[in-house]
Amino acid sequence: MEDPSSPAAAPRLPKLVCLDFDGTIVGDGVSEVFLRWLEVLSNNGALWVVNTGRTLFHALEGIQDHNIRPLPHYIIAKEREIFAPGQFNRWVDFGKWNRRCQKEHARLFKSCRKFLGEVQEFVAEKTHAEFVATPDDPAGIIAATNEEMDRICAFIEEHHNLPKELSYERNSIYLRFSHIGYNKGTALTELARMLEISSADVFVAGDSHNDVSMLDREHAGMIACPVNAIDEIKALVAANDGYIAGRPASEGVAEAFAYFFAGEGEERRPEDRA
């Protein structure tokens, strides 16, 4: 079997692996085959990042709860903020991206108060959803059902006063308003830029609405989704010549790893790559 660390095998391996968390890594638990693939890829020089709608705290909580090892080298939290491990087991801002992101969002939400007030009024009067506002996230929505969130998104999209720079990230019944320039895709590209990694050497997998921005050839040369991905994601992956796995969540990601990184004619098992 060819040594995957040799120069001949190296081009088959990614330099950066970017994975959504809920529904992509975590489904009904986390696959042991997936974890072995993570170890093999990391041992062969790949960096990996969790790119999630969760806050940093909840991302770390999920990683610990599911005993995911090796730990990610980076975390993109709230679909936009980039963190790296620091001293004393603390995660810290990586580069200047987060500071720019926070300033842009503070300015944007201040200028969009009228529009967001109208959305909040619609949510309160026309739906069973909840408009959520916190110091860290000034504008978000939790719907009762996916169908209700579809209706809320339609209201937002059809609103004649929708500010040009205001966007939103949706994951199932959850929605977070954000600046159009800051999302999973742009944060991933900024991380790759700081690491001096070409998009051609980036592998990405996701399953839901808020993964749309990163499942694009602009951000990654290798694109995949598990079978539980929503239809919009499957269509996007297919359109970008990506891989749609036949298994759910981390089992599907492991399947995609094998598709992209096992050699032609080799058995597609992670232990064969170690």
Backbone torsions as a table, in degrees:
resi	resn	phi	psi	omega
1	MET	NA	134.4	-178.1
2	GLU	-65.9	137.6	178.9
3	ASP	-73.0	119.8	-176.3
4	PRO	-68.4	-14.9	178.4
5	SER	-87.1	-4.1	-179.7
6	SER	-75.8	156.9	-179.5
7	PRO	-56.8	-33.9	-178.1
8	ALA	-67.7	-32.3	-176.6
9	ALA	-89.9	-24.0	-172.4
10	ALA	-54.4	-40.0	-178.0
11	PRO	-60.7	-18.4	179.7
12	ARG	-79.3	-12.0	-174.7
13	LEU	-102.4	146.3	-179.2
14	PRO	-80.3	162.2	172.4
15	LYS	-98.6	-23.1	178.9
16	LEU	-142.6	127.0	178.8
17	VAL	-112.4	120.2	-175.3
18	CYS	-117.9	120.4	-173.6
19	LEU	-130.3	131.4	166.1
20	ASP	-62.0	160.2	-176.1
21	PHE	-97.6	-73.7	-175.5
22	ASP	-71.2	123.5	179.7
23	GLY	90.2	-18.8	179.1
24	THR	-109.5	-53.6	171.5
25	ILE	-86.0	-50.6	-174.1
26	VAL	-101.1	122.0	170.4
27	GLY	-125.8	-111.4	169.3
28	ASP	-88.0	74.1	-174.0
29	GLY	86.7	-167.6	-179.1
30	VAL	-128.5	129.9	-175.9
31	SER	-66.6	134.7	176.1
32	GLU	-65.6	-34.3	177.4
33	VAL	-63.4	-41.0	176.4
34	PHE	-59.0	-46.2	-179.0
35	LEU	-64.4	-36.8	176.8
36	ARG	-66.2	-38.9	176.4
37	TRP	-62.4	-43.0	178.2
38	LEU	-57.7	-42.8	-179.6
39	GLU	-64.6	-44.6	-179.8
40	VAL	-63.3	-46.2	-179.7
41	LEU	-63.3	-42.6	178.8
42	SER	-64.0	-41.4	179.8
43	ASN	-65.1	-21.4	179.0
44	ASN	-101.7	20.4	169.3
45	GLY	98.0	-3.2	-179.8
46	ALA	-76.4	137.5	170.7
47	LEU	-93.2	148.9	177.1
48	TRP	-134.1	148.4	-174.6
49	VAL	-133.3	134.8	168.2
50	VAL	-84.4	125.9	-179.4
51	ASN	-119.2	103.4	-165.0
52	THR	-137.0	158.9	171.6
53	GLY	-81.3	-11.1	177.9
54	ARG	-66.1	155.6	168.2
55	THR	-68.4	166.1	178.3
56	LEU	-57.9	-44.8	-179.2
57	PHE	-59.0	-48.2	-177.2
58	HIS	-72.0	-27.9	174.4
59	ALA	-66.1	-46.7	178.8
60	LEU	-64.1	-37.7	177.2
61	GLU	-61.8	-43.7	179.1
62	GLY	-65.4	-40.5	178.4
63	ILE	-61.8	-42.5	179.1
64	GLN	-69.1	-44.4	-178.0
65	ASP	-58.5	-36.0	-177.3
66	HIS	-99.2	6.4	176.1
67	ASN	50.1	49.8	-178.4
68	ILE	-80.3	121.3	179.9
69	ARG	-139.6	143.2	-2.1
70	PRO	-68.3	154.4	178.2
71	LEU	-63.1	150.0	177.6
72	PRO	-64.1	150.1	176.1
73	HIS	-77.2	-26.4	179.8
74	TYR	-145.2	158.3	172.7
75	ILE	-131.8	128.4	168.7
76	ILE	-101.6	111.6	-175.0
77	ALA	-105.1	154.9	178.9
78	LYS	54.2	29.3	178.6
79	GLU	64.8	11.6	-173.7
80	ARG	-158.3	-20.0	-172.6
81	GLU	-102.3	130.1	-172.9
82	ILE	-101.7	127.1	-179.7
83	PHE	-128.3	151.3	175.7
84	ALA	-133.8	156.2	178.3
85	PRO	-64.4	137.4	176.0
86	GLY	-118.0	-158.5	179.0
87	GLN	-74.3	155.9	174.1
88	PHE	57.7	37.9	177.4
89	ASN	60.4	25.0	176.9
90	ARG	-99.1	144.4	174.6
91	TRP	-99.0	134.2	-172.5
92	VAL	-127.0	161.5	175.8
93	ASP	-54.8	137.2	176.7
94	PHE	-106.1	111.5	-177.3
95	GLY	75.0	-163.0	-175.9
96	LYS	-99.8	1.3	-175.7
97	TRP	-57.2	-46.9	-175.0
98	ASN	-62.7	-40.1	179.5
99	ARG	-64.4	-43.5	176.9
100	ARG	-62.5	-42.8	-179.4
101	CYS	-59.3	-47.0	-178.0
102	GLN	-65.7	-40.5	178.5
103	LYS	-64.6	-43.6	179.8
104	GLU	-63.4	-39.5	-179.3
105	HIS	-71.1	-38.5	177.5
106	ALA	-61.0	-44.8	178.7
107	ARG	-64.4	-43.3	-177.6
108	LEU	-63.9	-49.1	-177.0
109	PHE	-65.3	-31.2	176.1
110	LYS	-65.1	-37.6	-178.2
111	SER	-81.0	-13.9	-174.5
112	CYS	-108.2	17.4	-175.3
113	ARG	-58.4	-41.7	-177.5
114	LYS	-64.0	-47.7	179.7
115	PHE	-62.6	-46.2	-178.8
116	LEU	-64.7	-32.5	175.0
117	GLY	-63.5	-38.6	178.8
118	GLU	-68.1	-38.3	176.4
119	VAL	-64.9	-43.6	179.9
120	GLN	-61.5	-39.8	178.3
121	GLU	-64.4	-43.7	178.0
122	PHE	-60.8	-45.1	-179.2
123	VAL	-61.0	-43.5	-177.5
124	ALA	-69.3	-36.3	-172.5
125	GLU	-95.9	-26.2	-171.5
126	LYS	-114.9	-3.5	-176.2
127	THR	-139.0	174.6	171.6
128	HIS	-100.7	11.4	-177.7
129	ALA	-78.4	170.6	179.4
130	GLU	-121.5	129.1	172.8
131	PHE	-86.9	125.2	-173.4
132	VAL	-115.0	132.3	177.4
133	ALA	-136.5	125.2	176.5
134	THR	-131.2	165.2	177.7
135	PRO	-56.5	-36.3	-179.4
136	ASP	-82.0	-30.9	-179.7
137	ASP	-130.4	90.4	-173.0
138	PRO	-68.5	-14.5	-175.7
139	ALA	-152.3	112.8	176.4
140	GLY	-151.2	167.0	-177.9
141	ILE	-137.8	138.5	171.1
142	ILE	-119.4	114.5	-178.5
143	ALA	-89.2	164.9	178.0
144	ALA	-79.2	-33.1	-178.5
145	THR	-144.4	165.3	175.1
146	ASN	-62.2	-38.7	-179.8
147	GLU	-63.6	-39.0	177.5
148	GLU	-66.0	-39.4	177.3
149	MET	-66.5	-34.6	173.7
150	ASP	-56.1	-43.8	-177.6
151	ARG	-68.5	-38.6	178.3
152	ILE	-66.3	-42.4	178.6
153	CYS	-63.5	-38.0	177.8
154	ALA	-63.2	-41.1	177.6
155	PHE	-61.4	-44.2	-179.9
156	ILE	-62.6	-48.0	-176.2
157	GLU	-65.1	-33.2	-177.0
158	GLU	-88.3	-4.9	-176.2
159	HIS	-70.6	128.0	-174.5
160	HIS	-73.3	-15.4	179.9
161	ASN	-101.7	16.9	-178.7
162	LEU	-61.1	115.9	-179.3
163	PRO	-62.8	144.9	-173.4
164	LYS	-62.3	-37.8	-175.1
165	GLU	-89.3	-5.8	-177.5
166	LEU	-88.8	130.1	175.5
167	SER	-130.8	-172.3	174.7
168	TYR	-151.2	154.4	175.9
169	GLU	-115.1	125.8	-178.3
170	ARG	-116.3	137.5	170.8
171	ASN	-136.0	101.0	-179.2
172	SER	61.3	-117.5	-176.4
173	ILE	-91.0	5.1	-177.3
174	TYR	-108.8	141.8	178.9
175	LEU	-140.6	137.8	177.0
176	ARG	-128.5	125.1	175.0
177	PHE	-74.5	145.8	-176.6
178	SER	-157.1	168.8	174.9
179	HIS	-73.3	138.0	-175.5
180	ILE	-61.9	-21.9	-177.9
181	GLY	-87.1	-3.3	-175.9
182	TYR	-127.0	109.3	-179.5
183	ASN	-154.5	-175.2	-177.9
184	LYS	-60.0	-37.2	-178.5
185	GLY	-70.3	-48.5	-178.0
186	THR	-69.8	-34.9	176.8
187	ALA	-65.8	-40.0	177.5
188	LEU	-62.4	-45.6	-179.9
189	THR	-64.3	-37.2	176.6
190	GLU	-65.5	-41.4	177.4
191	LEU	-61.4	-46.8	179.1
192	ALA	-61.3	-38.6	178.3
193	ARG	-62.1	-46.2	-179.0
194	MET	-65.3	-29.9	179.4
195	LEU	-89.0	-3.5	-178.5
196	GLU	58.6	47.8	178.4
197	ILE	-113.8	128.8	178.2
198	SER	-70.4	147.9	177.5
199	SER	-59.1	-27.9	179.3
200	ALA	-63.4	-22.3	-177.9
201	ASP	-100.3	15.1	-178.5
202	VAL	-107.7	132.4	173.1
203	PHE	-106.8	134.0	-179.1
204	VAL	-132.0	141.0	172.6
205	ALA	-140.5	139.7	178.2
206	GLY	-156.3	174.4	-174.3
207	ASP	-137.8	-11.6	-170.9
208	SER	-133.8	-178.5	-173.5
209	HIS	-52.1	-43.2	-174.5
210	ASN	-75.7	1.2	174.7
211	ASP	-94.6	-6.7	-176.0
212	VAL	-55.0	-43.6	-173.1
213	SER	-64.8	-26.2	-178.1
214	MET	-97.0	-14.5	-179.2
215	LEU	-87.4	65.9	-173.1
216	ASP	-147.2	144.3	-179.1
217	ARG	-62.2	-20.8	176.5
218	GLU	-63.6	-30.9	-174.6
219	HIS	-105.7	-23.2	-174.3
220	ALA	-151.9	141.4	177.6
221	GLY	-86.2	-17.9	-179.3
222	MET	-128.2	121.0	-170.9
223	ILE	-128.8	138.3	-177.8
224	ALA	-152.2	165.2	172.9
225	CYS	-150.5	152.5	175.5
226	PRO	-79.4	168.9	-176.1
227	VAL	-65.9	-23.8	179.5
228	ASN	-79.5	1.0	178.7
229	ALA	-61.9	149.7	177.1
230	ILE	-67.5	160.5	-175.4
231	ASP	-58.9	-37.4	179.8
232	GLU	-60.5	-39.8	179.6
233	ILE	-69.6	-43.6	179.3
234	LYS	-60.1	-41.5	178.8
235	ALA	-64.8	-39.2	179.5
236	LEU	-66.4	-43.8	178.8
237	VAL	-62.6	-43.5	178.2
238	ALA	-61.8	-41.6	-178.7
239	ALA	-66.3	-24.3	179.8
240	ASN	-101.3	21.5	178.4
241	ASP	56.4	36.7	179.1
242	GLY	-93.5	-168.8	-175.4
243	TYR	-116.8	124.3	175.3
244	ILE	-100.9	112.6	-175.5
245	ALA	-75.0	159.0	178.0
246	GLY	-94.6	-1.4	-179.6
247	ARG	-119.5	159.8	-176.8
248	PRO	-85.7	155.9	169.2
249	ALA	45.2	-131.7	-173.3
250	SER	-63.9	-27.8	174.8
251	GLU	-63.5	-39.0	178.3
252	GLY	-70.0	-36.9	177.1
253	VAL	-65.2	-41.3	176.3
254	ALA	-60.5	-39.4	176.6
255	GLU	-61.7	-41.3	178.6
256	ALA	-67.9	-38.7	175.1
257	PHE	-56.2	-46.6	-179.7
258	ALA	-62.6	-40.1	-179.5
259	TYR	-61.5	-44.3	-175.4
260	PHE	-85.3	-32.7	-165.5
261	PHE	-115.0	-10.5	173.1
262	ALA	-80.7	140.4	-176.4
263	GLY	-70.9	156.5	177.4
264	GLU	-58.5	124.1	178.9
265	GLY	84.8	-4.3	178.4
266	GLU	-89.9	155.1	172.5
267	GLU	-68.9	133.9	-172.9
268	ARG	-93.3	69.1	176.9
269	ARG	-126.4	141.2	-176.9
270	PRO	-62.8	-31.8	-178.9
271	GLU	-65.5	-21.1	177.4
272	ASP	-75.9	-14.0	-178.4
273	ARG	-98.8	-8.0	-175.1
274	ALA	-77.3	NA	NA
